[in-house]
Amino acid sequence: MDKYLFSILLLVLFSCNTIEDDIIENNSNVYKPKGLYSSSFGNVSALDNEEVQGTLIRVTWSDLEPSEGDYDFSKIEQFLVSIKSRDLKWSLGIIAGGSSPYWLFHSLNVDSFEITDYYNNVKKIPKIWDPIVNQKLAQLAQALAKEYGNDEDLALVYVPQMTANGIEGHFNGVPVSLLTDAGFTADRWVNSVKETAENFALAFPDKAIAVEVHDVINDTSIPNRIITDLWNDSSLNQRVGAAIWWISGKTTYQPNLLDVLTAFPGDIYAQAIGRSDQTERFKDDDYNSMFVQAKTMGVRYIELWEYEFVNNTYPQYFADFNAYANSTYE
């Protein structure tokens, strides 16, 4: 081999290794949650279960920013009283979509469209590809980071989405034609969701970030592009993972996306599809099938419904998954 070409090859290989090493080094101080969290705690006794590692706090964008630039974090603070007194971790889920603030439509006149969701609720959804929407979400991210970015107990931040429920990445029950008539395209969606995720990741440089994914317009390539591009973005230091809020043990719903997630090299965060007494929602009516699937897919974290922790429904499963997560993930 020509000495010049050999030198170039060595330089390329060294550069690739250096980039990967830099990502690992920059990522080493980022805490990523693992084990079992509660998906809510309307009944605060859920937080007293010995297997609970933390809990999710959900709050709407409209509550966080009731008027443009006027931030109100009182609802988060109310939840934190119970969390901090128990020395637990917490995750933050900001709900956008139909819970976006009134002023976004009526003062800034962002583009929007109406949907009727799975439960027959009519919702006005901002078009995420309107640049004003991501601009305002970026400002929200900065305000939240200023308040909570240094909180060591904040373990995970979910990316808000302009979807049917404002945090999960789906439009279940909404006709594809309605979305495309509103201007939806795969590229617009992918680029806009990535921009939101990047803005939150940059605002919270020391936190794990997650984007919840579903097939969109019956297309698995859309969520695949989002999570793959974000994970491979070296500027984000492999902090932006995927979330699946519909883990059930079953493989009949969105099977192609399950395959994508199983092959995904990044972090996966999950939420149980339902309560354990809703047996029909789990494979073979078996709640444990969800934990088996989680291990197969490489899920490091699961939010269970608070019902499980209040009633301590399956303590052996809870202890087993926490032990698995602690031994498998840093």
LINKABEL-V286474 format. One record per pair of residues at least 24 apart in sequence whose C-alpha atoms are under 7 Angstrom apart, sorted by sequence separation. I is the first residue (numbers start at 0). J is the second residue. If there is no record, write none. Layout:
BEGIN
i: <I/I>
j: <J/J>
END
This chain:
BEGIN
i: <246/247/97/240/241/242/243/244/245/246/247/299/97/240/241/242/243/244/245/246/97/240/241/242/243/244/245/96/244/96/212/269/287/299/208/209/210/211/212/267/268/271/274/290/207/208/209/210/211/212/267/268/269/270/271/273/189/193/207/208/209/210/211/249/267/268/269/270/271/274/56/60/209/211/247/248/249/268/269/270/271/53/54/55/56/57/58/59/60/127/247/248/52/53/54/55/56/57/58/59/60/65/67/126/189/200/230/247/261/52/53/54/55/56/57/58/59/64/66/125/185/189/193/219/223/260/261/55/57/61/124/158/219/60/61/158/59/60/61/214/60/248/158/175/248/214/247/168/246/167/168/169/248/167/168/169/170/169/116/155/156/157/158/154/155/156/157/158/154/155/156/157/117/116/117/148/116/116/115/144/114/128/140/144/137/141/133/137/140/89/90/128/88/89/90/91/92/93/95/96/127/87/88/89/90/91/92/94/95/96/88/90/91/93/95/96/96/97/98/96/97/96/112/95/94/95/94/93/32/31/32/30/29/30/31/29/30/29/26/22/25/22/45/48/45/38/45/34/35/36/37/38/39/40/44/33/34/35/36/37/38/39/33/34/35/36/37/38/50/32/35/37/50/34/35/34/34/33>
j: <270/271/122/265/266/267/268/269/270/271/272/324/123/266/267/268/269/270/271/272/124/267/268/269/270/271/272/124/272/125/241/298/316/328/238/239/240/241/242/297/298/301/304/320/238/239/240/241/242/243/298/299/300/301/302/304/221/225/239/240/241/242/243/281/299/300/301/302/303/306/89/93/242/244/280/281/282/301/302/303/304/87/88/89/90/91/92/93/94/161/281/282/87/88/89/90/91/92/93/94/95/100/102/161/224/235/265/282/296/88/89/90/91/92/93/94/95/100/102/161/221/225/229/255/259/296/297/92/94/98/161/195/256/98/99/196/98/99/100/253/100/288/199/216/289/256/289/211/289/211/212/213/292/212/213/214/215/215/163/206/207/208/209/206/207/208/209/210/207/208/209/210/171/171/172/203/172/173/173/202/173/187/199/203/198/202/195/199/202/152/153/191/152/153/154/155/156/157/159/160/191/152/153/154/155/156/157/159/160/161/154/156/157/159/161/162/163/164/165/164/165/165/181/165/165/166/166/166/154/154/155/154/205/206/207/206/207/207/236/233/236/236/305/308/308/302/309/299/300/301/302/303/304/305/309/299/300/301/302/303/304/305/300/301/302/303/304/305/317/300/303/305/318/320/321/321/324/324>
END
